[in-house]
Amino acid sequence: MTEEKLEKLKKMIKPYMLRRKKEEVEGSIPPLSETIIDVEMTNIQKKIYRALYEKNKHMLSQNFSGVKFTSSLNNLEMQLRKCCNHPFMIREIEDDLTKDCQTYEERCQMMVESSGKMILLDKLMPKLKREN
């Protein structure tokens, strides 16, 4: 698409586009503040991460060329990412970790204890609720 066509298209669409900035709409909204909190993985997450990595390391080193390496590497990356977020994102691991849970409360407790992020949220939510 050329520059002229792009400008012409922008002129045609402009009357139909509503574009506003946050400051123009509501002045009382405070500026965005971001707090980064480093959270360590739980022992369960570390074991699963290590097992996934060790299981696939040999397979990946054999397939150094071709599509197989790329696809299996992408799959491994996704599995490791799931493990870091929460091990229950991998269905087989969730089933294995919750097989001894008898009640819903036990299952919820296992869900919290299995992830560093969930432990942080479990501790942080009551404090945030108290402070509104």
N, C-alpha and C positions, 0 to 999 in steps of 0.2 A: 504494500500500500504506500502510495506516495504521500509527501507532506501536504500537498494541496487537498487530496482526498480526505486525509485525516482531519485537517482544519475544517473542511466543508461538513464532514460528519459531526464534528464537535458543535458547530454552529446550529446544525439541524436538531441535535439532541438537547442542547442547552435549555430551552424552555421547559422541557419535560423532566429535567433532573433537579432534585432538591438536595443540595449539599450544604450542611451546616456544621459548624464546629461546636464542640462542647462548651467553650467559653461564651459563644454567642447565645446559646440556648439557656444555660443555667450558670450564673456567675458564682454561686455559692459552693460549687463542687471544688473540693481541694485538688491540688495537683496530684498526679499519681505518684505514690511512693512505693518502692519495691524493697522487700527484705528477703535476702537469700539465706536460707538455712541449710547447712550441710547436714544430711541425715545418713547415718551409717546403716548398712544392711544388717538384718538380723542373722543369727547363726544359720537358721534354716535357709535364708536367701543365699548366704555364702556357700553352703554345701551344694545347693541346687545349681548355682552359677558355676562352681568348680566342676561339678559332674557334667553339665552341659558342655562346657568348654573342653574338658579332657576327652569326653566321648567323641567330639567332632574334630579335635585337633589332628588326629591321625588321618581321618578321612579327608580333611581339607588339604593336608600336605601331599597326599597322593594325587589329587586333582589340580595340579598347579596351572593347567591351561584349559581353555574352553569354557563353555557355558555352565557345565556342571559346577565348577569352582565358584563362579559368580552366584548362581542360584543357591547353592548350599551355604555359601558365606552369608548371603542375605537372610536366609532362613535362620542360621545360627544367630546372627545379629538380632533378629526379631525375638527369638526365644530368650536371649540374654536380656534384652530390653524388658520383655514381659516379666522376667524373674526380678529385675531391679525394681520395677514398679510394684508388682505384687505377685507372689508365686501362684496365687489362685487363678491368675490369668491363663495358666497352663492347666487344662482340665484334668489331666491324669494326676498331677501333683495335688490339685485341690481335693480330688477323690481320696487320694492316699492320706493326706493330712487330716481329713475330716472323718475318716472311717470309724474312729472311736468316739466321736461326738454323739451323745445321746439326745441332747436337747438343743433347741435353737440358740439358747444363751451360750452353751459350750461352743457351738459352731461360730457364733459371733466373736467370742473370746479368742478362738483359734485364728479367725480372720485378722483380728487386731494384732495378735502376737506374732504373726507370720511376716509382717512387713514393717520396716523401720518408719516408713511414711505414715502408716496407720497408727503406730505407737505414738508418734509425734502428734498426730491429730487427736488421738484419745486424751493426751495430756493437755493439749492446747484448747480444745473446745470448751471445757468447763470454765477455764480462765476467761476466754472471750465472751462466753455467755454471762459471767458475773459482771464483766465490764461493759456489757451491751455493745 
